[in-house]
């Protein structure tokens, strides 16, 4: 029997209990020893934050006196399967030892937090190692140890926010600045005023000035030395530093932190809410606000880990094009012969799953750039959905859930082992795991590679119209890149309970800070220069729309992708779709020919024809918004035609 974390015991962890848990974790001297003593369960961390503030201060008073930096690297956790993945993970974590715990009245001055106005904390936990993070997470009572099959994994519950809250995201409109002129101000890039931001910023600083301690992570966004940005996060909680440690580029040597001057700083006050939100013109007591000119951002009221990384991705989507480089919401991998593939797609389309290929090396699973040298990863880890996860269907991701990974909003069994149940989505369909990229055995260590041979546009078609795979001309590729058709999949945003058809320009409208045509033009230039091929792959429904048809199997989708990557799809016979104009293969080894032609999977072909015309009309109507800003080429002519 499973129960929600909200039903678990709400008892706070007292200093004595925390001390026992922490000491127990020190006493374990073998990776195969029993797990650390569990802290008592509490309400999800998104609830009762005022009580928790008091709790964190009292528990961390104990932690501050403990030499947590001396924990042996492999103590305190269970490992169950000796695999190459675990060995590589151990090797990867060994490279991350730059931690510094700064004590004293001048701690903020020594780390540079005083330049933000934060001066009160006397203990700063900076870039904690993975064993240290685990000790702090347990001592703080921030979550639970889950008995994942490949090793004990820390798990947290983020409360009511189990996805991003896009309606609460704002960018400061600073009149007369570069951002004021270039940002595409709309319902996604919502403007707010410098005065509102100052009030929020002062509130964030004042909150940290009530604390005795804070967690500071200094790292990078981007593996390319020419374009990487230095990023600083200031957090209240160890698990949130754990999240950004997984997701961003980790410094490898302490010298990198000497005199570290961030290009951008995020102050995350997740436990605090904006009570005066109506007066400030916000949408709720939650706020995620960026000031590009001030090089700072503040977060209030949401514990969801993804807000940390997606905000910085949006900024990279501003910074890189201003220098002539192409930012991409895509995953990427590279084959044994150096051939690079990009996978564009929104959350839930299979971007992470399909790029984690045992036959290819993973460059990254979500956010990349493309410059004159080739493709490079923005991140140092992966953030994968766990819904219905199994080793049989997604072995790399399943095995990556081991010590140093971090589970979010995944149900655990109600026994002492607390085993993850990825099929139980009663909390949310957007259960997640973040893990450092070295948890993938065949990851590409440079996290940079050459120019892509193939680009795959992933769509989760809720109407059951799109074929499982189609070949696009360069002009059609531009049209479909700007259209970005997919479906919002349940759980990826608040309020989404079932797939809803949507057009998300550049397959990432929620993160695009400039007008879509700016990105489309960069893609056109790159494709033209390097002769890149483009395919559309549907990971959505077949045999009917959502509610009638069935979701495309992962096996079918991966078989289509493999045919693209090994070039065998080019040997197929194609037919041209009469409305959309793309080229659809008649046969592919390993794929039912009937599935390749979506019309033949419907019990009523006339109903399919009507649905295809309906979807084509949606494409046409959506694209009208770009026709005044397309430049020299009218890409609408390369979309579907209803004649």
C-alpha positions in Angstrom: 0.0 0.0 0.0 1.2 3.5 -0.9 0.3 6.7 0.7 1.1 10.3 -0.1 3.9 12.1 1.8 1.2 14.5 3.1 -0.2 11.6 5.2 3.2 10.8 6.7 4.2 11.8 10.2 4.6 15.5 10.7 6.9 15.3 13.7 9.8 17.6 13.5 13.3 16.1 13.8 14.8 17.4 17.1 18.5 18.0 17.5 19.0 14.7 19.4 17.3 12.6 16.7 19.2 14.4 13.9 22.4 13.8 15.8 21.8 10.1 16.0 21.0 10.0 12.2 24.1 11.8 11.3 26.4 9.9 13.6 24.9 6.7 12.2 25.8 7.7 8.7 29.4 8.3 9.9 29.6 4.9 11.4 28.9 3.0 8.2 32.2 1.9 6.7 31.2 -0.2 3.8 29.0 0.5 0.8 27.2 -2.7 1.5 26.4 -1.9 5.1 23.0 -1.0 6.3 21.5 2.4 5.5 21.8 5.4 7.8 19.2 5.7 10.5 16.2 7.3 9.0 15.0 10.7 10.2 11.4 10.9 11.2 8.9 11.7 8.4 7.4 15.1 8.0 5.0 17.0 5.8 6.0 17.7 2.2 8.6 20.5 2.1 6.1 22.7 0.3 3.9 22.9 3.4 4.2 24.6 6.7 7.3 26.5 5.7 7.2 28.8 8.8 7.5 25.8 11.1 10.2 24.3 8.9 12.2 27.5 9.0 12.4 27.1 12.8 13.2 23.4 12.3 16.1 24.1 9.8 17.7 26.6 12.2 17.6 24.2 15.1 18.8 21.1 13.2 21.6 22.9 11.3 22.9 24.3 14.6 24.0 20.7 15.2 25.3 20.1 11.7 27.5 23.2 11.9 29.4 21.6 14.7 30.0 18.3 12.9 33.0 17.6 10.6 30.7 16.5 7.7 33.4 17.2 5.2 35.4 14.2 6.5 32.8 11.6 5.6 34.4 8.9 3.4 33.0 9.2 -0.1 31.1 5.9 -0.3 29.7 5.7 3.3 26.2 5.9 4.4 24.4 4.3 1.4 23.5 0.9 0.1 24.4 -0.3 -3.4 22.7 -3.3 -4.8 24.0 -4.1 -8.3 27.7 -3.9 -9.2 27.6 -2.4 -12.7 29.7 -0.3 -14.9 27.3 2.5 -14.3 28.0 2.5 -10.6 31.7 2.3 -11.1 31.6 5.3 -13.5 29.4 7.2 -11.0 32.0 6.6 -8.3 34.7 7.8 -10.6 32.7 10.9 -11.5 31.9 11.9 -7.9 35.6 11.6 -7.0 36.3 14.5 -9.4 34.0 16.8 -7.5 35.7 17.9 -4.3 35.9 21.6 -4.1 33.7 22.1 -1.0 34.2 24.8 1.5 32.4 25.5 4.7 32.9 29.1 5.6 32.4 30.1 9.3 32.6 33.4 11.0 31.1 36.9 11.1 32.8 37.7 7.8 31.6 34.6 6.0 29.5 36.5 3.5 32.3 38.9 2.7 34.7 36.1 2.1 32.4 34.4 -0.4 31.1 37.6 -2.0 27.5 37.4 -0.8 27.9 40.8 0.8 27.8 42.3 -2.7 24.2 41.1 -2.9 23.4 42.7 0.5 23.4 39.3 2.3 25.6 39.8 5.4 24.0 38.0 8.3 24.7 34.2 7.8 27.8 33.1 9.7 28.0 29.7 8.1 28.0 29.2 4.4 28.0 25.7 2.8 29.6 26.2 -0.6 29.7 23.6 -3.3 29.3 20.6 -0.9 30.5 17.3 -2.1 27.9 14.6 -2.7 28.5 12.8 0.6 28.2 16.1 2.4 25.0 17.0 0.7 23.5 13.6 1.7 24.5 14.2 5.3 22.9 17.6 5.3 19.7 16.5 3.6 19.3 13.7 6.2 20.2 16.0 9.1 17.7 18.6 8.0 14.9 16.1 7.5 14.4 17.3 4.0 13.1 14.0 2.6 13.6 10.3 2.6 16.1 7.6 1.5 14.5 5.6 -1.3 15.7 2.0 -1.9 16.2 2.3 -5.6 17.4 -0.9 -7.2 20.9 0.5 -8.0 21.5 2.2 -4.7 19.9 4.3 -2.0 18.7 7.6 -3.5 17.5 10.7 -1.7 13.8 11.6 -2.4 11.9 14.8 -1.8 8.3 16.1 -2.2 7.9 19.6 -3.6 4.4 20.2 -2.3 1.7 21.7 -4.5 4.2 22.8 -7.2 5.1 19.6 -9.1 6.0 21.5 -12.3 6.9 24.9 -13.4 4.5 27.8 -12.8 4.8 29.8 -16.0 2.2 32.4 -15.1 4.4 33.5 -12.2 7.5 34.1 -14.3 8.5 37.7 -15.0 11.4 39.6 -16.6 12.2 43.2 -15.5 11.5 45.7 -18.3 14.3 48.3 -17.9 13.5 51.2 -20.3 16.2 52.1 -22.8 18.2 48.9 -22.3 19.3 46.2 -24.7 16.8 43.8 -23.2 13.9 46.2 -23.5 14.6 46.4 -27.2 15.3 42.8 -28.0 13.1 40.6 -25.7 9.9 39.4 -27.2 7.5 40.7 -24.6 4.4 38.5 -24.4 2.4 36.2 -22.1 5.5 34.1 -21.6 8.1 36.9 -21.2 5.9 39.0 -18.9 7.3 42.4 -18.0 7.4 43.8 -14.5 8.9 47.1 -13.3 12.3 47.8 -11.7 10.4 49.1 -8.6 8.6 45.8 -8.2 11.8 43.9 -8.6 13.6 46.1 -6.0 10.9 45.3 -3.5 11.1 41.5 -4.2 14.9 41.6 -4.2 15.0 43.5 -0.9 12.5 40.9 0.5 14.8 38.0 -0.6 17.9 39.6 0.9 16.1 40.4 4.2 15.0 36.8 4.5 18.6 35.5 4.1 19.7 38.1 6.6 17.5 36.4 9.2 19.3 33.1 8.7 22.4 31.8 10.4 23.4 29.7 7.4 22.9 29.3 3.7 23.9 27.0 0.8 25.9 28.5 -2.0 26.7 26.8 -5.4 29.1 28.3 -7.8 29.3 26.7 -11.2 28.8 27.1 -14.9 26.2 27.0 -17.6 27.7 25.7 -20.8 30.7 23.4 -21.4 32.2 25.5 -24.2 34.8 27.8 -22.6 34.1 30.5 -25.2 30.4 31.0 -24.2 29.9 29.5 -20.7 28.4 31.6 -18.0 29.4 31.7 -14.3 26.3 31.0 -12.3 25.7 31.4 -8.5 22.8 29.9 -6.6 21.9 30.9 -3.0 19.6 28.4 -1.4 18.0 27.6 1.9 18.1 23.9 1.6 20.7 21.2 1.0 18.5 19.3 -1.5 18.2 22.3 -3.8 22.0 22.7 -3.8 22.0 19.0 -4.6 19.7 19.7 -7.6 21.8 22.4 -9.1 25.0 20.4 -8.4 23.5 17.6 -10.6 22.2 19.9 -13.3 25.0 22.5 -13.8 28.6 22.3 -14.8 30.6 21.5 -11.6 34.0 23.1 -10.9 36.7 20.5 -10.9 39.4 22.4 -8.9 39.2 24.7 -5.8 41.2 27.3 -7.7 38.1 27.9 -10.0 36.3 29.2 -6.9 39.0 31.7 -5.9 37.7 35.2 -6.7 34.6 33.7 -8.4 32.6 36.5 -9.9 29.3 35.2 -11.2 27.7 36.4 -14.4 24.3 35.8 -12.9 23.0 35.0 -9.4 19.7 33.3 -8.4 18.5 33.9 -4.8 16.0 31.1 -4.1 13.6 31.9 -1.2 11.4 28.9 -1.8 10.0 28.9 1.8 8.8 32.5 1.5 5.7 33.8 -0.3 4.8 37.2 -1.7 1.9 38.3 0.5 1.6 41.6 -1.3 1.4 40.1 -4.8 -1.8 41.8 -5.9 -0.4 45.3 -5.1 2.8 44.4 -7.0 0.8 43.3 -10.1 1.9 39.6 -9.9 -0.3 36.6 -10.5 0.0 34.9 -7.2 2.1 34.7 -4.0 4.6 32.7 -6.0 7.1 34.7 -8.1 10.1 33.8 -10.4 11.6 37.1 -11.5 14.7 37.9 -13.6 16.6 41.2 -13.9 19.0 40.7 -16.8 20.7 44.1 -16.3 21.1 43.6 -12.6 22.4 40.0 -13.2 20.2 38.6 -10.5 16.9 36.7 -10.1 14.7 35.8 -7.1 12.4 32.9 -6.5 9.5 32.8 -4.0 6.9 30.3 -3.1 7.8 27.2 -5.2 10.0 24.3 -4.2 10.0 22.7 -7.7 13.6 22.1 -8.6 13.1 22.7 -12.3 12.5 26.5 -11.7 16.3 26.7 -11.0 17.5 25.3 -14.3 14.8 26.6 -16.7 15.3 30.2 -15.7 19.0 30.0 -16.6 18.1 28.3 -19.8 15.9 31.2 -20.8 18.8 33.6 -20.2 21.1 31.5 -22.4 18.4 31.8 -25.0 19.0 35.6 -24.8 22.7 35.7 -24.4 23.9 33.3 -27.1 21.9 34.7 -30.1 23.2 38.2 -29.2 26.6 36.8 -30.0 25.5 34.9 -33.1 25.3 31.4 -31.5 22.2 29.1 -31.6 20.7 27.9 -28.2 18.5 24.8 -28.4 15.9 23.1 -26.3 17.1 19.6 -27.4 19.0 16.6 -26.3 22.1 15.4 -28.2 24.2 12.3 -28.6 27.1 11.2 -30.8 27.8 7.9 -32.5 31.0 5.8 -32.7 32.0 7.5 -35.9 31.4 11.0 -34.5 28.0 11.6 -36.1 25.9 13.9 -34.0 22.1 13.9 -33.6 19.9 16.5 -32.0 16.4 15.7 -30.5 14.1 18.7 -30.2 11.0 18.4 -28.2 9.0 19.5 -25.2 8.8 17.7 -21.9 7.1 14.3 -22.3 7.9 13.8 -26.0 10.8 11.4 -25.4 13.7 13.8 -25.7 15.6 12.4 -22.6 14.6 8.8 -23.3 15.6 8.7 -26.9 19.0 10.4 -26.5 20.0 7.9 -23.8 21.0 5.3 -26.3 23.4 2.4 -25.2 24.9 2.4 -28.7 25.7 6.2 -28.7 27.4 8.6 -26.2 25.2 11.1 -24.5 26.2 14.7 -24.9 23.2 16.0 -22.9 19.5 15.5 -22.5 17.9 19.0 -22.6 19.7 22.2 -23.3 22.5 22.8 -25.8 24.2 25.4 -27.9 25.5 25.3 -31.5 28.5 27.5 -32.3 31.2 27.6 -35.0 32.9 24.5 -33.4 29.8 22.4 -33.1 27.3 21.3 -30.4 27.9 21.7 -26.6 25.9 20.9 -23.5 24.6 23.7 -21.2 24.3 21.3 -18.3 26.2 18.8 -16.1 23.3 16.4 -15.6 19.9 15.1 -16.7 16.4 15.7 -15.5 14.2 12.8 -16.6 10.5 12.0 -16.1 10.0 8.8 -14.1 6.4 8.0 -15.0 6.1 4.2 -15.7 9.9 4.0 -15.7 11.3 0.5 -16.0 14.7 -1.1 -16.7 13.3 -3.0 -19.7 12.2 0.1 -21.6 14.6 2.8 -20.4 17.7 1.0 -18.9 20.1 3.9 -18.8 17.7 6.2 -16.9 16.6 3.5 -14.6 20.1 2.5 -13.7 21.1 6.2 -13.3 18.8 6.3 -10.2 21.4 5.5 -7.7 23.3 7.3 -4.9 23.8 11.1 -5.8 20.7 11.1 -8.0 17.7 13.0 -6.5 14.1 11.9 -6.8 11.3 14.5 -6.9 7.6 13.7 -6.2 8.0 9.9 -6.7 5.8 7.7 -4.6 7.6 5.4 -2.1 6.3 2.2 -0.6 5.0 2.5 2.9 7.4 0.0 4.4 10.8 0.6 5.9 12.5 0.1 2.6 10.6 2.9 0.9 11.0 1.5 -2.6 10.1 3.9 -5.5 6.9 3.1 -7.4 7.2 4.8 -10.8 3.8 3.6 -11.9 2.0 5.3 -9.0 1.2 8.8 -10.3 -1.4 9.8 -7.7 0.9 12.6 -6.6 1.8 13.8 -10.1 2.5 12.4 -13.6 5.6 14.7 -13.5 7.7 12.7 -11.1 11.3 13.4 -11.9 14.9 12.4 -11.2 17.9 14.6 -11.6 21.3 12.9 -11.8 24.8 13.9 -12.8 25.7 13.0 -16.3 28.4 10.6 -15.2 25.6 8.3 -14.1 25.2 7.4 -17.8 27.9 4.8 -18.6 28.5 6.0 -22.1 28.2 9.7 -21.7 30.5 11.8 -23.9 33.0 13.2 -21.4 33.8 16.4 -23.3 30.1 17.2 -23.6 31.0 18.9 -26.8 31.0 17.4 -30.3 30.9 18.4 -34.0 28.2 19.7 -36.2 25.0 17.6 -36.3 24.3 15.1 -39.2 20.6 14.7 -38.2 18.0 16.7 -36.4 14.9 15.0 -35.1 11.7 17.1 -34.2 9.8 15.1 -31.6 6.0 15.7 -31.3 3.5 14.1 -29.0 0.5 14.2 -31.3 -2.7 14.0 -29.3 -4.9 13.8 -32.5 -3.4 10.6 -33.9 -2.6 12.2 -37.2 1.1 12.4 -37.5 3.1 9.4 -38.9 5.7 7.8 -36.6 8.4 9.3 -38.8 8.6 11.6 -41.8 11.4 13.2 -43.7 11.3 17.0 -44.1 12.9 19.3 -46.7 15.0 22.2 -45.4 12.1 24.6 -46.0 9.6 22.3 -44.3 12.1 22.0 -41.4 12.0 25.7 -40.9 8.2 25.7 -40.9 7.9 22.9 -38.4 10.6 24.4 -36.2 8.7 27.7 -35.9 5.4 25.8 -35.4 6.7 23.4 -32.7 3.5 21.3 -32.7 3.2 18.9 -29.8 0.9 18.4 -26.8 1.2 19.5 -23.3 1.6 16.3 -21.4 -0.1 15.8 -18.0 1.9 17.0 -15.1 4.5 19.1 -16.8 2.7 22.3 -15.8 0.1 23.0 -13.1 -3.4 22.4 -14.2 -2.6 20.0 -17.1 -4.4 16.7 -16.4 -4.4 15.3 -19.9 -2.7 16.0 -23.2 -3.7 19.3 -24.8 -2.7 20.2 -28.4 -0.3 23.2 -28.5 2.1 25.0 -30.7 5.3 25.8 -28.9 7.6 27.7 -31.2 11.1 26.3 -31.5 9.9 23.4 -29.5 10.4 25.5 -26.4 8.3 28.7 -26.5 8.2 28.8 -22.7 12.0 29.4 -22.7 12.5 31.6 -25.7 13.2 35.2 -24.8 13.7 36.6 -28.3 11.2 36.5 -31.2 11.0 33.0 -32.8 12.3 34.2 -36.2 15.6 35.1 -34.6 16.2 31.4 -33.6 14.7 30.1 -36.9 17.2 32.2 -38.9 20.1 30.9 -36.8 18.9 27.3 -37.5 18.6 28.0 -41.2 22.2 29.3 -41.4 23.5 26.3 -39.5 21.6 23.7 -41.6 22.6 25.3 -44.8 26.3 25.5 -43.8 26.6 21.9 -42.6 24.1 20.0 -44.7 22.1 18.7 -41.8 19.1 16.4 -42.4 15.8 16.8 -40.5 13.1 14.3 -39.6 9.8 14.6 -37.7 9.1 11.7 -35.2 5.7 11.3 -33.5 5.9 9.8 -30.0 2.1 10.5 -29.5 -1.0 8.6 -30.5 -1.8 6.1 -33.2 -5.1 4.6 -34.3 -7.1 7.5 -33.2 -6.9 10.6 -31.0 -6.2 10.6 -27.3 -8.9 8.6 -25.5 -9.5 6.3 -28.5 -6.1 5.4 -30.0 -3.0 4.1 -28.2 0.3 5.9 -27.4 3.1 5.0 -29.7 5.3 2.3 -28.1 8.8 3.3 -27.1 10.1 0.4 -29.2 8.4 1.7 -32.4 9.7 5.2 -31.8 13.3 4.0 -31.1 13.3 1.8 -34.2 12.4 4.8 -36.3 15.1 6.9 -34.7 17.7 4.1 -35.2 16.8 4.0 -38.9 17.5 7.7 -39.1 20.8 7.5 -37.2 22.2 4.5 -39.1 21.0 6.0 -42.5 18.9 3.0 -43.4 15.8 5.1 -43.6 17.3 6.7 -46.8 16.9 3.3 -48.5 13.2 3.2 -47.9 10.5 3.9 -50.5 8.6 7.1 -49.5 5.2 8.5 -50.3 4.1 12.2 -50.0 1.4 13.1 -47.7 -1.2 15.0 -49.7 -1.9 17.7 -47.1 1.3 18.1 -45.1 3.7 17.4 -48.0 6.3 15.4 -45.9 7.8 12.2 -47.0 6.6 9.1 -45.2 8.5 5.7 -45.5 6.3 2.8 -46.7 8.5 0.2 -44.9 11.1 0.2 -42.2 12.6 -3.0 -40.7 11.1 -3.7 -37.3 8.0 -1.4 -37.8 4.6 -2.5 -38.8 3.9 -1.0 -42.2 0.4 -0.3 -41.2 1.6 1.9 -38.3 3.9 3.9 -40.7 0.7 5.1 -42.5 -1.4 6.6 -39.7 -4.6 6.6 -41.9 -4.5 2.8 -42.1 -4.4 2.5 -38.2 -7.8 4.2 -37.9 -10.9 2.0 -38.0 -12.7 4.8 -39.9 -10.4 6.3 -42.7 -12.9 9.1 -43.3 -12.7 10.1 -39.6 -8.9 10.3 -40.0 -9.2 12.5 -43.1 -11.4 14.9 -41.2 -9.0 15.0 -38.2 -6.0 15.6 -40.5 -7.8 18.5 -42.1 -8.6 19.8 -38.6 -5.0 19.6 -37.5 -3.8 21.2 -40.7 -6.1 24.1 -40.1 -4.7 24.6 -36.7 -1.1 24.7 -38.1 -2.2 27.3 -40.7 -4.0 29.5 -38.2 -1.1 29.3 -35.7 1.5 30.3 -38.4 -0.3 33.5 -39.3 1.3 35.2 -36.3 4.8 34.9 -38.0 3.9 36.2 -41.4 4.8 39.8 -40.7 8.2 38.9 -39.3 9.6 36.2 -41.5 12.2 38.1 -43.4 13.0 37.3 -47.0 11.2 33.9 -47.1 7.5 33.1 -46.6 7.8 29.8 -44.8 4.0 29.4 -44.7 4.2 28.0 -48.3 6.0 25.0 -46.9 3.3 24.0 -44.4 0.1 22.0 -44.9 -2.3 23.0 -47.7 -6.1 22.7 -47.6 -7.2 23.0 -51.2 
